[in-house]
Amino acid sequence: MRFEHVLVTGGAGYVGSLLVPQLLDAGYRVTVYDIMYFGDAFLPKGNPNLTVVQGDIRDTIRLSAALQGVDAVISLACISNDASFELDENLSTSINLDAFEPMVVAAKQAGVRRFVYASSSSVYGVSESPDVTEDHPLIPLTLYNKYKGMCEPLLFKHQSKDFVCVTIRPATLCGYAPRQRLDLSVNILTNHAINNGKITVFGGSQKRPNLHVQDMVDLYLLLLDVPDEKIAGEIFNAGFQNLSIMSIAEIAKRIVQESFPGKGDIPIVTTPTDDIRSYHVNSDKIQRVLGFVPKRTVEDAIRDLCDAFHAGKLPNSLDDTFYFNVRRLKAMKAA
């Protein structure tokens, strides 16, 4: 193993809740650094190789202490998804932008040798291009995408032979994880099909790239293993199926009807939207350079969620703020 000790900021989030146990299984020592808006009950805290630090990435002194002895950082912490800007703009600005470069500097000063940054494919905004590659101009529609794009050069400014930096622009994630999110397009449509008896589609023609959350985890594991020269200073799109929202709704309808035959025919209702983000992401580079090919489809993600609902793992899924980032932060009056 190239690294022994990995710190994951936001390690108690949707991706982190699936990633952290698999890092431990792979033999890494892991530190989770997270503000714990959603708690940490789902983390394997009995594992002696796991350290859990309740901390805010804006608290650089606390973060610097947690970074001592760490070889690699996977940077997931942020106020995520566009709707989060219904919240106090200062919250998102302070976490998603202002805290970023001080965190990078702290990691470099602590002797971290690899820094993996989770940006977002939403930095492309709306694009008519049939194939949006990493060179496509960034056209942010919200502060979330704007800040994600602005942090990329702030990271690469500190790139060096001993501090290898890489940025991933993931597609919209989907599927089951212990800290489930039900505010992402595939997961929303599946939850509503199962528990609302109908699927409401906002717009429908918008194209979105999708990626199964387990494929995202596989990619982070790969990024800890590949040689420096393949990733140093590089940006990679990470997506799989580019589908319209309506296509996703139709897949959700079909699979949920198969999985829950008692529900009968589930109608799809369309309604207008002002969320016009639409882009077709090209992920050829990551396949060419790193050999990364996602293995799981949107269908797999929906089946995984159906299984989780059947198993009773997602109680009160329309109302509990545990599944909804914005609702939870509003309820907590996060600042």
N, C-alpha and C positions, 0 to 999 in steps of 0.2 A: 504493500500500500504506500502510495506517495505521501499521504498525510495521515496523521494519527488523530488529531483533535479538530473537530469541525464545530464552529459556532453558527447557529441558524437564528438570525433575527426574524421575529414573527413565526417562530417555530411551533407556536400553539395555534396557528391559523389552519385554514383548509388544507393547503399543500403540506405545511409542516406536520400536521397530525398524522399524515400518511408517510411522509419522508423520514421523520425522526426514528420511528421503530426500525425502518429498513436500513438507515445508516448504522444503527446499533447492531443489527443482524449482520451487517457487512464487516463489523469489527472496529468501527470508529468509536472514539470517545466523543460525546456530543454535549454541547452546551446549548440549551434553548434560552434565548434572551427575548422576552415578550412582555408586553404590558398586561396581558391576561384579561382583556375585555370579555373573553369567552371562557375564562377559567383554564384549568389544565388537567381536569379529571381524566381525560382521555389519553394522556401521555403515560408511557410505561415507567412511572417514577420508581418502581422497585428495582430497576436496572442499575447496577453500581456504576456503569459507564455513562450514565446520564446525569447532568447537572442542570437544574432548572432555576433560572434567575428571573424574577419578576422585575422588569426594568423598562424604562422608556428610552428609546434611541436618542431622544433629545437630551438625555442626561449623560453627557459624554464622559464624565468622571466615572460613573457606575459602569458604563459600557467598556471603558478602557480597562477597568479592573477585571471585567469578565473576559476580555480578549487576551489576557496574559496566558501564554502557553498554547495559544490556538494557532493552527497551521493554515486553516482555510475558513473562509466565511461564505455562507450562502445568504444573501440579503433579500429577505422576503417581506420584511416589515414595511407596511405603509397603510394609509387609509385607502382601502382599495375600492375600486370600480367607480364609474362616473357619477352614479347617483349619490355617492358619499358627499358630493359638494352641495347637497341640500343642507349639509351641516355647516358649522362655523368655518368660513374660509380660512381663518387663521390656523385652525387645527390642522387642516390638510396642508397648508403652506409650511407650517413649522415642522411637520413630520415628513412630508413627501419631498420637500425641497431643502429647507434650511438645515435640517439635521443630517443631510446626506453626506456632504463633503467632510464635515467634522468626523463622521463615522469612518469614512474611508481613510482619513489621515490617522485616526486612532488605531485602525487595523494595521496600517503600514508600520506605524511606530512600535506596535506590539510585536512585530516580527511575523505577521501573517504573510504567507507566500502566495496565496491564491484568493481572489475575490470574485465571486459569481453574483452578478446583479440581475434581479428579475425586473426588467422593464415591462413593456406591454406592446402587443401588436396594434393596440388602439391608437398609438402615436400617429398612425397613417390617416386617421379620420375618415373622410369619404374619398374614395378613389374609383375612377372609371377604368383604371388600368386593369387589363385582364390578369396581370401577374405583378403583385407588389413585392419587389425584392428589397433587400436591406438598404439599397441605394436610393429608394424612393423618397421624395421629400416628405418631411414630417408636417402634417397639417392638423394640429391638435384642435379639437372642438371643445374641449373642456380643460379646466386646470389640471385634472388628473393626468390626461395624456400629455399636456404641455410640460408638466413637471417631470414625468417619466422621461420624456425626450431630453429635457434640460440636464438631468442628472447623468446621462450617458457620458458627455464630454468631461464633466466634473470628475468622473471615475477615471477616465483614460488619461487625464492630466497627470495622474499619479502612477501610471503604469511604469514598471521598470523590470529589469531582468530578474530581480528578486521579489517583485510584487506583480504577479501576473493577473490581469483583469480581463473579464469577459462579460458581455451583456447578452442576455437572452430576451427576445421579444415574444413571449408566449401568446398563443391564441386564447380564446375564451375556454376556460377549463370546464369539465363536466365529469359526472360520475360520483361515486360514493367515497367519503373519507370520514374518519371518526369525528372531526369537527366539521360537520356538514355545512355547506352553503347551499341555500335554496333560492339565491338571488342572482343566479347565472342562467343564461338563456335555456340551455337544455334541461337543467335541473328545475327551473321554474315551470316549464311546460309539462314536465313529467309529474311534478308535485300536484299541479292543477288538474291534470288528467285523472290522477288517482283520487284526489281528495276534494275536488270541486265539481267533478262530474262533467266538466267542459274545459276546453283549452281556449284561452283568449290570446289572440295574436295581435300585437301592436305593430301596425304596418304589415310586414310580411315579406316584402320583396328584398329587404336589406340582406346582403350577403355577409356572413360572419365566418371566420375561421374557427375551428373547434379542435380541442385536444383533450384526450382522456387524462384525468388527474394522475393516474398511475404511470402513463407515458411521461408526464412531466417529472415525476419522481425518478423514473429510470434515467431521464436526461440529466438531472442533477447528480445522480450517482456516477454517470459517465463523465461529467465535467470535472469530477474530482480525480479521475483516472487518466485522462488524456494528456499527452505531452504538452509542455508549455507552448511550444512553437505553433501548435495547431490553433490555439485559442487566444494567445496574447494580443490584446487590443482589438479583438474581433467582436462583431455583432452578428447574432444569428436569429432569424425568424424560427419559431417552433410552433408549427401548426400541422393539422392533418386534413380534415375534411372541411372544405369551404362550402357552406350550405346556406340557402336562404332560411329566414326564420320560419316561413311557411313550410318548407321542406322538413325542418326539424319537428314542427308541430305534427305533420303527417306521420313521421316516423314514431313520435311519442304516442300518438293515437293508436297506431297499429300494434306496437309492442305492449302498451298498457292493456289494450283490449284482449291480447293473447294471454297476458299474465293475470289479469283480473276479469275472467269471462263474465262474472256476475254483474259487471258494470254496464254491459250492453254497449250500444253505439255511443261514443263520446263525441259530441259536436265540437267543431272548431269555429270560434266566433272571431271575426276581425274587427279591429277598431283603429282609428287613426293614431299616429304617434309623431312626436317632434324629435325622437331619437333616430336620426337618419344615418348614423355611422354604418358604412357599408364599404367593404374592401375584400379583395380576393388575395390572400397572402400566399406567396411562393416560398416554400421551405426547401428548395433544392440545395441551397448552400450547405445546410447542416447535414444533409445526407451525403453530399459530395465530400465535405471536409472531415466530418466526424463519424460518418457511417450510421447516423441516427435515423432510424425509420420507426415511426409510431406503429404499435401493434394492435391498438384497440380503437374501435369505431364509436360513433355516437350511439349506435344500436347497443353496443356493449355497455356504455355508460347508463343508458336507460334501463337495461336489464338489471344492472347492478343496483340501481336505485329501487327498482321493483322488488328485488330480493330483500333489500334493506327494509322496505316498508312491510313486506310479508313477515319479516323476522321481528318486527316491532322495534327496530332501531331508531326510528324517526318519529317519535310521538309528537302530537300537537304541532304538526309541521306547517300549518298555515298561520299560526299565531305566536309560537314561541320565538322570541327575538334571537335566540341562540343561532338560528339559521340565517339571519338577515343582518348584514353588517350595519347598514344605515339605521335600521330600527333599533338595534342594540345600542349604538353610539348615541342616538337621540334620547333613548330612555335613560341612559347613564349621564346625559348632559356632559359628554366627554369634552375636555378642553386641553 
